[in-house]
Amino acid sequence: MTYLYGWNAVSEFVLDEFESLGIPVEGVIVDDEFIDALDQTNGIYIIPYSQVSFAPRDRVINCLGYKDLNQRIYIGERLLSFGILQTFVSKQAYVHRTASIDVGAVLLGDVVIERNCRIGKHSLLWGGSRICHDSSVEQGCFFASGSIVGGASTIGRVCSVGFNSSIREKSVVPEGTRVGANCFWRPNS
């Protein structure tokens, strides 16, 4: 069975794509402490984490968002330890045949991953983001719509690049860097 972990805009996008492809989703798993905070679930079955037991053939897409990238990694590693964590690449995304996408990454619509790129596990790329040739993205990174990473760059663990922002080519972005919306990042900026 297929499950999504976390109820938010990411899971709604993944759910919509699965439904359009005729792939059934059993439900959305939510940490117990967040069950009461859910306002609207559009009729999707919500399962408290404490009440789920996984079968060997189950698969789970980590749909947690970008507010706490370390939490996204933590949940992803928990799911990975059960052997059920899956990667999600939208049918509208383009991934060059020489690129590699690590387990647990989520690439939403219109993402472009150019040649010889590596996307680290548990990363989240929103629709319209682009990673240019020969770049490496470490685990748990987030790229908002319209963000661009210039070629031959290295993006450190749990970095976040905001809407319509860009990283200069051949950059090395230190771990935990947050680039705001509509910014241009270059070394020593």
C-alpha positions, 0 to 999 in steps of 0.5 A: 500500500502507498501512504503519505507522511504529513498533511500539507501542500506537498502531500496534496500535490503528490496525492493529486498526481497519484490520483490522476495516474490511478495509484491508490493512496491508503492514507496520510500518516501524521504524528500523533501530536498533530492530529487535533491541529488538522483543519481540513483533510479533503476526505483523505484518511488520516492515520496517527503514527502510533496506530500504523503498522507497516507491511514489507510491501508498503511504501511511504512518501515523506511529504513533510515540508521545509519549515524544519529540514532536520525533522524531515531528515529524522522522519525520513531516516525512521521510514528508511529504517523500516525499509518503506521510504520511497522517492517521489519524482513528478511525471512533470519533472525532468531528470537527466539520465546521468543525474542521481536522486537519493532515496526519500527525495521529493521532486514536484512538477516542473523541476529540472535536474540537469546532467551529472547532478546528485540530489541528496536523500530527504531533499524537497524540490518544489515545482519550477526549481532547477539544479544545473549541470554537475551540481551536488545537493546534500541531504535535507535541502529545500528549493522553492519554486523558481530557485536555480542552482548554477552549474558545478555547485555544491549545496551543503546539508539542510540548506534552503533556497527561497522563491525566485532565488539563485546560487551563482555557478561553482559555489560551495554553499555551507551547511544550514545556509538559508537564502531568502526569496528573490536573492542572488547568493554568491560566495562571501555574499 
